[in-house]
């Protein structure tokens, strides 16, 4: 039986091995018993061991599946790592830089930021310009053409290098940290960098480069010395003798100080010159070689104190900077937010001169004329050196150097003594003065010599003396009143403050109605004056007249000496001293347009005086040429105590406001025509930033519809965009002024405590448009015809208003009926609103219940989903177990069939075998029950069965 079993086992060894490997069991039939019992009582450790054994079997049988599983697992782990890890910024690498300048450009373009190469080529060149740029910068792109133009002119003398300082991999970006682009550095051999901060214009860049190339100006002759000294820029002269050595002591230091000046002040306002002629140096008090001289026009010129201060380049520049004297100053606004103009305007009244300037030009005639004006304006002591320089500027042929050769220039710097002379000023009598109805101007002079009437002149005088004279004049008003007549009369009065001085008052009676004075005024000096009659039959437009000033009409006071208009030294005789500034009109004409210059002009020349303290500015007539005579007259008229200059008013363009509107929009140009015309005018002052002003628009629109347009004009003016004369300005917004017909000087302000409503405005207009409300001392007695015409006019107004009132009452009744209908509709709408509100509340409750029910269903759905997932998982496990059982069952059927075949073969063999050979110690049971038992076969099993078991053991 064991042999059969052995043969049976031996005959089905391959199939049994496959079955055992698929089951993952031990050797032989005991594995079947354990496999059948595993689902019922197997522990987790047993499952793990079986899983490991199954994995090892799979690795031996199909290694490609294991490798694929491992690779898939690694891919999943990497995906999870990158997905669940913190996201990092994704940076696109910068594009490689390209050339900023063309290949034919004279500029060496280091577009990769090779700063080390730039330093290398800089050491081999005498003068180098480094242009640091960023390719994206608009200013760098705009300056590129200017740099190329300057390089085309100087490429044979100066090396132009452009460096891209924005590329992140370049050395320039790593070593330089600029806050703006472009940046221009200049190097003169080893000295530098000298940063250029001027206008990005080719001519200015070229001029600056040339000054760096030649920071010292050689002065070989007396004529060039006068050119140097008469220049408006402060000058520093150095005297060096080159006969003894090619490089005298101190020359390099002086040369470096000129470069320091360009480094600290990019505009180069201090000019440095060199004198090598001993006789020429004596004219400026330079005797020893190495001496340095600072020229000043009005103060004493200085020589560098080598005994006190060390002779170094930095000290020479600082000494010149601290002691320089500015005659004219250039302004270079950079176009951004800056306090440049504000800081200069706070110093006092400023005269801005816009001129076209070419820095490369050899001569500037217009600047020479402006320099003459500035020298004469500030020459308070009649300095002979200044007079000499003025003669040189005027190109007057005179033996001026004979005096210079005989005595040093330093001796001419002592100012001459000023003789004692009277101090005069023009007094315009104020309106409150008792004599102001018949007199306008008086000429008041302070005298400190013998009694007597002196000629009127304007020397240097004390402001305190003039103030004391004015006080005495007003204190002795009654004593002065009796001498006034139709002709000019002068009287002398002792001062109330000093018994040793007296003052002379010359007054002239000027009638406002005189038209002869109007026709005799010079052009450009007319000031408005309105002559209104109190009551006339019709309102007529009066042409503006003028009140002449003593400064405007010298013929009015024929006895007054014309020396009062002397321009020389005017800055010291007035408390309105001007600071003079120059601006290049080619670059900054926009500022001139904002001050009042025409936008389209052939020659860009313009002059304006800005007085921030007085909140006024004045402009020179753009039709006049900018020259010395016009500038002197302009400055002189401004310097008078009561200036005849007309304050320039800036207003909006009247063409943008159509005239068909109910409310007339008034501008600066149309104010006289609209407001001071024949009709009654109600004017509203407003501004765009005024929040209360728009709320009055509907009131004035209704008012304009009610009032007849042929008799009353309703207008408004935006005072934030339109300047007006001071007498027509207001101190608060909104403000309403009423200008009655023929009585414009009796304008009335709407009461501030009265609400601005339509009835109040109508009462206000009706009250002040009535001539009876005018005080009698301001109006002539009305005639009978005038009263009748006025009554007819008022009756017409009354009838017109009655018709308008009837229309308004009809409109009111219609509005009342419409109001009742609207109220009924509103009540119905309110009921509907309540009904809809209740329905809305019901729907909201239902919605909340449905929301709660939906949440419950959602929770139940999630619970059932979890349960279904668990059931599905269990069913999947059962399906897997069932599949395994089916597989085992199949193998068992195959094994049973095999054993049955073996048993049948064995039975056939037993029939052929003798009985004694069939004998065995262990009788074979019926059938094959041992296959399903747990007792192993006996030891005397046949050799094939033993071999099969040994193979199974090796497999396990």
Secondary structure as GFF3:
##gff-version 3
##sequence-region A 1 956
A	DSSP	alpha_helix	2	11	.	.	.	ID=ss1
A	DSSP	alpha_helix	13	23	.	.	.	ID=ss2
A	DSSP	alpha_helix	30	41	.	.	.	ID=ss3
A	DSSP	alpha_helix	44	61	.	.	.	ID=ss4
A	DSSP	alpha_helix	63	84	.	.	.	ID=ss5
A	DSSP	beta_strand	108	110	.	.	.	ID=ss6
A	DSSP	alpha_helix	115	123	.	.	.	ID=ss7
A	DSSP	beta_strand	127	133	.	.	.	ID=ss8
A	DSSP	alpha_helix	138	154	.	.	.	ID=ss9
A	DSSP	beta_strand	159	164	.	.	.	ID=ss10
A	DSSP	alpha_helix	171	175	.	.	.	ID=ss11
A	DSSP	beta_strand	183	188	.	.	.	ID=ss12
A	DSSP	beta_strand	191	196	.	.	.	ID=ss13
A	DSSP	alpha_helix	202	213	.	.	.	ID=ss14
A	DSSP	beta_strand	216	219	.	.	.	ID=ss15
A	DSSP	alpha_helix	222	229	.	.	.	ID=ss16
A	DSSP	beta_strand	234	239	.	.	.	ID=ss17
A	DSSP	alpha_helix	251	264	.	.	.	ID=ss18
A	DSSP	beta_strand	270	275	.	.	.	ID=ss19
A	DSSP	alpha_helix	278	282	.	.	.	ID=ss20
A	DSSP	beta_strand	291	295	.	.	.	ID=ss21
A	DSSP	beta_strand	302	303	.	.	.	ID=ss22
A	DSSP	alpha_helix	313	323	.	.	.	ID=ss23
A	DSSP	beta_strand	329	330	.	.	.	ID=ss24
A	DSSP	alpha_helix	340	345	.	.	.	ID=ss25
A	DSSP	beta_strand	350	355	.	.	.	ID=ss26
A	DSSP	alpha_helix	365	378	.	.	.	ID=ss27
A	DSSP	alpha_helix	384	393	.	.	.	ID=ss28
A	DSSP	alpha_helix	400	406	.	.	.	ID=ss29
A	DSSP	three_ten_helix	409	413	.	.	.	ID=ss30
A	DSSP	beta_strand	423	428	.	.	.	ID=ss31
A	DSSP	beta_strand	439	447	.	.	.	ID=ss32
A	DSSP	alpha_helix	463	475	.	.	.	ID=ss33
A	DSSP	alpha_helix	477	481	.	.	.	ID=ss34
A	DSSP	beta_strand	489	494	.	.	.	ID=ss35
A	DSSP	beta_strand	502	509	.	.	.	ID=ss36
A	DSSP	alpha_helix	516	519	.	.	.	ID=ss37
A	DSSP	three_ten_helix	562	565	.	.	.	ID=ss38
A	DSSP	three_ten_helix	570	572	.	.	.	ID=ss39
A	DSSP	beta_strand	579	584	.	.	.	ID=ss40
A	DSSP	alpha_helix	585	595	.	.	.	ID=ss41
A	DSSP	beta_strand	606	611	.	.	.	ID=ss42
A	DSSP	beta_strand	616	619	.	.	.	ID=ss43
A	DSSP	alpha_helix	628	639	.	.	.	ID=ss44
A	DSSP	three_ten_helix	654	656	.	.	.	ID=ss45
A	DSSP	beta_strand	664	666	.	.	.	ID=ss46
A	DSSP	alpha_helix	671	675	.	.	.	ID=ss47
A	DSSP	beta_strand	680	686	.	.	.	ID=ss48
A	DSSP	three_ten_helix	693	696	.	.	.	ID=ss49
A	DSSP	alpha_helix	697	706	.	.	.	ID=ss50
A	DSSP	beta_strand	712	718	.	.	.	ID=ss51
A	DSSP	three_ten_helix	726	728	.	.	.	ID=ss52
A	DSSP	beta_strand	735	740	.	.	.	ID=ss53
A	DSSP	beta_strand	743	749	.	.	.	ID=ss54
A	DSSP	alpha_helix	758	768	.	.	.	ID=ss55
A	DSSP	three_ten_helix	771	773	.	.	.	ID=ss56
A	DSSP	three_ten_helix	776	778	.	.	.	ID=ss57
A	DSSP	alpha_helix	784	912	.	.	.	ID=ss58
A	DSSP	three_ten_helix	929	931	.	.	.	ID=ss59
A	DSSP	alpha_helix	943	955	.	.	.	ID=ss60
###
